[in-house]
Each structure stands twice: as C-alpha cells, then as structure tokens.
Amino acid sequence: MKRIFTLATLLLSGNLLAQTPQDSVTIQGRVTDFDGNPIDSCSVMWQTPSFGSKMEVLTDSQGHYSARIPRGKYQSMAAIRMDTYPHTAKEGIPETDQRLEFWCWDLIADRDTTIDIRYHRMEAYGLRVFQIPGGMPTYQIYVRPMSLTRFQRSMKESEAVHGQDVSQVRQEAAQKNAKESSLAPSADQLQATVWIDGEKVTVLMTQEIKEYYSADEYGKAYLLTVDRPKRVTSFPYRVFKVELEDLGNNDRGEGLYYMGKESYVR
C-alpha cells in the first residue's frame, strides 16, 4: 500500500531568506492525474485562514514541486492549474479538459514531508475530522463533494463560492422553498475510500446531509463514519486521505486532512 506521505531526508535548495533549517521545512512531491500522468505548470499553494497565499510554487514538466516553508499550521494547501480551471480556463479549452482543485486542510508542517497530489474533476472540499466524546471509537469525516461535470450540467453558479473568506458573512435561517445546488452525487452514486496514516480503513456509514450556502440554496455534503486504523504511529497527528468518485460520471478527486492528537491534562 502506497503511503500518503514519507519523511524526506534531503534538504533541498531554495530556502527562504531569514529562515534557518530549524524554523522551516521542505514540502515536496508530484502532482498527477489519476492515471499517473504529470500535471505541469500547476500552482501549489499554502494559505492563511482568509485564503491568502503565504507561498506558491509551480510544478515542472514532470509534475514535481518543492518549497521551503515556515514551520507551523496552515489552514489549507491547494493545487490548481489555472488555465484548466473553469473560472480562469484558457480560451479554447474544452469543458471535458477542465479540472477542479486539490485541497489539504489544517496542514501541520513540522518536518520535511513528501505529499503526492492527484486531482481530476472532483473536489473533496471542506474536509473536517472529529470524534464524538463518549461515542463509539470511530472517526467522523465531513466532506462536500463537488463534481465539475454536474456543475457544468447545471449551468448555474452557487452563491457560496469556495475559496473565499466568508467569516464575516451572516447566515440566515433556511427557507422552506430552498433549492438544491446540483454539485454532488447522491449517496448511491458516491464511492468514498479513506486512508488514515497510509492504512486503508473501513467506511462504516455514509450519511447524506444538507449544507446551506444561503437561506434559499443548499448542496449535498456527507458525514462518513470510519473505523480506526490498526497500526499505531508515534506522530503527534493523524493524516486522513479521502478519495471520492462520482459513479454517475467518473469524476474523481481526493483530499487530505491533518488532525492533531488530543493531549489530556492528567
């Protein structure tokens, strides 16, 4: 089983000014599609809570990237090739050749790490992982699947635009006649596969829920209940990898989520 990430032992060149090896780390990897084809000229970004870019690099002709970034926790890490993204696509790019984005949430950059990225026409957006205190010893994963094929078919925009700072926007009570935004597959057409620290775990339950973008519009999101991994690691966090496939149109995508392990006061 291929691991989600490995520890890199070689420090690469290109250190940021005013940084030392003690306060910065190297994040490197390769960006490909799901057939292993490299995606060149892809922007790989590390972002603030307001989605401002703290660092951005481009992949080379073989899809490789490398960046030296300050140690710390990042709200998100994203990968996107602008000339194939629907809102910034180069003129003449067919809809079938357009792609969405890859997202890694709450990245903990505490050591040199290799993160290989695959992305296609599905986003695993808004990943969150939690456990229910006093509940079963399982993990709950929240994810909003976003299918580009379904978006193109619907021919309309959602009022809730992902990737923007909405922290100051006030949500209103849902209206009874709220309409669904057709971005995600139904539960019977969604295939979800989950790995924790590189170990494939069982998806025990998939629950469809409504995520309201505004008072009069909502989309499908999902709550995945997954088993715990059998392998124990010494890392201070767990890395969740969620792969999604829309069985109705074969759109695929994946996302990562870093979950810090809880520390209890004794």
Secondary structure, DSSP 8 states (H G I E B T S, - for coil): ---SEEE--S--S---TT--TTTEEEEEEEEE-TTS-B-TT-EEEEE-TT--EEEEEE--TTSEEEEEEESEEEEEEEEE-GGGSTTT--TT--GGG----EEEEEEEE-S-EEE-EE-SSEEEEEEEEE--TTS-S-EEEEEEEEEHHHHHHHT---SS-TTS--TT-------TT-EE---S--GGGEEEEEEETTEEE-EEEEEEEEEEEETTEEEEEEEEEE---SS----SEEEEEEEEEETTT--EEEEEEEEE------
